[in-house]
Structures are given as structure tokens and as C-alpha cells.
Amino acid sequence: MKTLRRMPAEWEPQAALWLSWPVSTHIWPQKNEAVAEKFAEIASIASRYQRVNINADEEAHVFIRNHLRHAGALWENVYLYEHPTNDVWCRDHGPIFVKEGDQVRVTNWTFNAWGGKFEPWDLDNAAPPLMAASQNLPRDDYDLVLEGGAIEVNGAGVMLTTEPVLLNPNRNMGTTRADYERVFKEALGVTEVVWLPAELPNDDTDGHIDNLARFFAEDSVLCVSTGRVPALKENHEILKSRFREVVELPLPDPVLNSVGEELPASYANYVLLNGAVLAPVFGQKIPDEWSLGALKECFPGREVVPIDCRLLLEEGGALHCISVNQPV
């Protein structure tokens, strides 16, 4: 009998959190040192709870170790790998982990920088096989373009995703919902896909689910409030019609870039660890505290650790975007 495959939920036990270190100098121009300090802060906090694996060109390892030492990382929980990448968004260019029985496997998809938006992406696309080999994990390769931030699962066969990403011709021209669902069933053990139609404004990903809605239990979802984005109301209606409980996270007040454009700030872009939630905050007292309170209620027994993500947001993402969870 064939062993059933499934993609674990993020709250299940983890072997490691993966990060791709910001080595390329073209991202965050004039802020490379500040970004290195922010990544060291995040890696060091995560190392208090579990193993942290870091992708980086070997030439940067001494530089990285110095920043981690200054940030107080627990050395026994931090591992550096000679896995060069173009950019930092490990959730999207990294592997998607699944389990067959007790065996963890890597599924390796095609990465094209969110529809060819940001060149180059060759090193990013080559990272998952290196990551799999470093952990001695079996790997399955798929030609389909898919980013980890585009999907969210409850560990029991249900997936959330968005139409603006997966049905966008810049990913997989002509691929239908039914096509995706067939592949997700085979590759990830998904038996039901819930499609949401709305996205946050100015999201370079075209509307990743990890900025919109996240499971906190098999039948319960956190989602961003409609706030000043009325289109999000349709997402709410779909979620409320399907799941037992829908808890709202606030939308932060607008966070603007250097030319006055609103950035896709979202409190849904948190990441779970063994015993903790790393939670994005944006220097806004009322919505920051509201979101932290909601996360504490939804993840009792886990420490909720706020991390200022305004610097990360300048390039379009936050904590979930820069990381990927490897299950036990």
C-alpha cells in the first residue's frame, strides 16, 4: 500500500528554520549593514527555540558569523551552508517540505522571481536541491512555477491560495484550477483547495496568501481585516462560509516607501517556531498590540516575539517571506 503524502502545518514540530542571508548588495542599497543586523537579530532569536540553517555564499560566512556573534546567537543551533542565492526570500525560492509517513521529503518547484519581475534568479532556483542534499532528504522535482508564500495548509489536506498569483499567466500560462489541484494532490497530499480572489495593494508577489490568511488550527483561520481595502471583504466571506472560526488581524496604517507608495504591510506575515511565534510589527502602537494579542490567543503556549519589520518591508516582505520551516 502506498504511503500517504501530506504537507505538515507550520505549527507541527520543526527540525529547522531556513534563512537565505542578504549577500547581494543590490538589495536594500545603502542599507546593507542594517539589513545584516536585522537578519542576525532574527536568526539569533530563532536560535533560542530551534535549529537555524542559513544559505549563503561561503565568502560571506565569516561576515555572517561576526554579526550572529554580536547578536547573541546560540551557536549550537546555527548552521551555515555554502548555498549561494540571489535574494533573501527563502519561503519562495526554497523547497516545500512534505512527509510520507515519517519520511521528510523535499518538493522542488520552478522559481521565476514572481513572474520574471526581478533578475537574476538562477541561484535562487538552484537552492532547493542543495538544501535537500545537505539534509540527506529525498527530492521530487516539478516543472510548475510555485512559491511557498503562495500556499498555506492546515496539515490535514486543506490548502488556501489566491487566484491573482496562481492563475496569473506570468507563472504557468494556461494552467487551470483543476490542473493545479491535480498536481497539489499528487505532490503535497492536498485534497481541497480554497481559492481567494483579493490581494493587498502593491504586492510584488501578485497577492501571496501569507499576507492575507493563515491557518491557526485545522478548521480555523486568521485573516487580515478589510480595513481600507474593500476588495478583501470577498476573501472574508469565502473563509467564513468554509471554516469554523475566522479571527481578524488588523491592517496596519499605511507604511510608505521613499517615493510615497504604500507597501504591502501585513501582520499575517508571522512565522511559527517550536514554542514561539515571530510576529511582525511596524511601529504602530494600537494595531501592533492588537495583532500581538490576536496571535497570543490563537497560539496559546507559544511565546509571541515582536520584530520590527519596516526595514524588511522596504523590499516587499516580512518574517514568513524570508524563512521556510523544515518539519521533523
N, C-alpha and C positions, 0 to 999 in steps of 0.2 A: 504493500500500500504506500502511495506517495505521501511523504511528509508535508503537512500543510505549511504554507509560507505566509508570513504576516509582517507588516511593518509596525514595530512597537510604538506605543505612545511615548511622548517625551518624559512623562513622569515616572516611567519604569526605570529600574536600576541601570546605571550607566557605567561603562568601563572607562570612558574618557570624554572630554570636550576638546574638539579640534578648533584651532585658530590658524589663519594664514596671516603671517606678520606683514605689516606695511613696509615692504622693502623698496618698492618703486617710488622714485622721487617725484613722478609726475602727478601723483595724487596728493591732495592737501598741499599745494605749493606754498612755500614759506612757513609751513606748519609741521614739517616732518618730525621735529623733536617733540612737539606737543602731542602728536599722534602716537609716537613711540611710547611716550609716558602713559598715555591713555590705554594703549594695548597692554603695557606692563601692569597697570593697575587692574585691568580686567582679568588678565591671566593669573595675577597674584591672588586676587580674591577667590577666583575659581579653584585655585590650588589648595585652598583651605578645606575644600569639600571633596575633591576627587582629582584624578589624574588629568593633566592638561597636555595635549600634544600640539606642537607648533610646526607648521610648514614654513620653511624659509630657505633661501639660497645659503649654502654653507658659509659664504663670505660674510654673512650678516650675523652668524651665531655668537661671536664674541660681543658684538654690539648689543644683541638681544639679551645675553646673559647679564651684562652690566646693568641694563635697565630693569631686568627682573630682580636682580640683587638689591638694587636701590628701592624697589617697590615692596620688598619683603616676601617674595615668593617662597613657598615651601619646596625646596629643591628636589625632595624625594618624589614629588608629584608632577614635576615639569620635565618634558622630554622634547628635544628639538630634533627635527628630521630635515635631511637635505632634500626638500621638496620645493623647488622654486615655483612661485606663482606670479602672475601679472598684477593681481589686485587682491583685496582683503576679504571679499565676500564669500567666505567658505561655505555658507549654507547653500549657495547657488552653484559654485563650481566643484564643491566636494561631493563625495558619494552619498547615496541614500542607502542606509543600512536596513537590512531585513533579517528575519530569523526563520530558519526551517528547523522545527524542534528546538534543540539547544544550540544549534549551529548558527552563528552570526555570519552573514554574507554581505558583500558589497554589491550594490547595483550601480553600474557606471553608465551615465547618460551623456548625451552630447550637450556641451555648453557653448553658446554663441553670443555671450555678453548681452543678454536680454534683447535679442533680435538684431544683433550686429551693431549695437549703439556705441560701444567703446573698444577700440582696438588698442593693443593686441590682446588676444585671449588664448593663445596657443598653450602657454604654460598652465593656465587655469584648467583648460580642457584635459591636460595630461596629468593632473594631480591625482584623481581618484585611483588609477592603477598603482601609483606609487604608495598611496596611503594604504591600499589593500595589502600590497606586498609587505609593507613594513610591519603589519599586524598579523601576517600569515593567514589572511582571510580569503576564502574563495570569492571569485568575482564573476558577475554576469554583465555583459555589455549590451547596450541598447542604442540604436541609431537615433531614437527620438530625442529631440531637444526638450530638456526638462530641468528646471531649477528647484532645489529643495524648498526654497521660500514660497513656491507656488502651490505647495500641497501641505495639508495638515490632517493628521489621522488620530483616531481615538484608540488605536491598538486592538480594536475588535472588528475591523473590516470597513469602517466608515471613513470617508475622506471628504474634506472641504477643499474646494478650489474656486477659481474665478474664470469667467468667460473672457474678460479682456486680455488675459495672459495666454491661456491655452488655445483659445480659438483665434488668436492673432496670427495672421499669415507670416509674421516675421519669425515665428517659432517653427511650426510644422505646416507648411502650406497644404490646405485641403484636408487636414486631419479633422475628423468629426468627433463629437462627444462619444459616440459609440466606439470609434476607433480607440480613443484614449482609455475608455473603460475596459475594453478587452485587454489592453496592454497592462493596465494597472492591476487587473485581476491576476494575470499571469505573473507579473514581476513583483508586485507588492502585497498580494493577497487581499486586495480591496474588493468588497462585494457591493458597495454602494457609494456613489459619488454625489455630493450635494454641491450644485453649481451656484455661485453668487454672481450677480451682474454688475455691481458697482465697485468703484475704486476711489482711493484718495486722489485729490488733485496733484499734478506734477510728480507723480511717482514714476521714476525711470524704468521700473520693472514692468510697467503697464497695469499694476494692480495686484501685487502678491498678497496671498491670503494672510501671511504673518503680520501684515499691517492692519488687518481687518477683523479676523475672527480666529479664535484658538479654543481647542477643547481643554476643559479642566477636569472632566470626567467623561465616561463613555457616552453619557446622554446629556451632557451639559456643556455650554459654550460661553466663552467671554467674547464680546464684540464691541467695537468702538461705537459710541453714540452717534446719532445722526448729526447733532450739533449744527454747524454751519454748512454741512454737505447734505442737502435734502435727498440726493440720489441714494444715500446709504439706507434710507428707510426701506427700500425693497429688500436689501440684504436682511434686515431685521425681520421682516415679515416671513421670509423663507425660513430663517432659522427658528423663529418662534413656532412655525407650523410643524417643524420636524423634531425639535428637541425639548426635553422635559423642562430645562431651565436655561434661560439666556440672561447673563449678567452683563450690564453695560460698563464699559470703560469710557471715561471722558475723552473728548478730543482736546488736546492742549490748545491754548491760544496760538494764533499763527506764529510760527518760527520762520524768519525770513533769511534768505541768503544775502550776499553782498550787493546784489542788484535789486533787492526788494521783492524777489519772488518767494512765494510760500513753499516751504519744504514739507515733505510727507511725514511729519512727526506723528508717532503713534505709540501709545502705551501698550499696545498688543505685541510690540516687538521685544518682549522679555524672553529670557532663556532659563530653562529649568536645569538644576543640578541635583545631585544626590543631597537632599536636605536643605536646598536653598532655591530661591528664585532671584536671579539678577534682573532688576527692574529698571527700565529707562525712565529718567526724569529730565525735565527741560527748564529748570529754574523758575517754575511757576507754582507758587505755594499751594493754591487751592486744588487745581487739577492734579498736581503731583501727589498730594496727600490722599486725594480721592482714589487715584489709581493704586497707590500702595495699599490702602485699606481694602480695596476690592481683591487684590492679589492675596493678601493675608487671609481673607475669608475663603477664597477659593482653593488655597493650598495650605490648609492648616497643618501645623507640624513642620513646615519649612520656614527657614529664615528668609525674609524678604529684604534684599540688599539693594538700595537705590544707587544708581550710577548715572552721573550726568552725561547725557549722550548728545549734547549740542554740537560738539566737535565732529563726532561720527556722522551726524545728520547732514553736515555740510556736503558730504559726498552721497547722501541719499538713503542711509540705513541706520540701524542701531544694533542692539545686542544679539538678537536672533540672527540677523543677516550675516554677522561676522563669524558665526560659530556653527558647528554641526555636532550633534550628540551621537556617540558610538555606544550602542547598548551592550549589556553584559550577555 
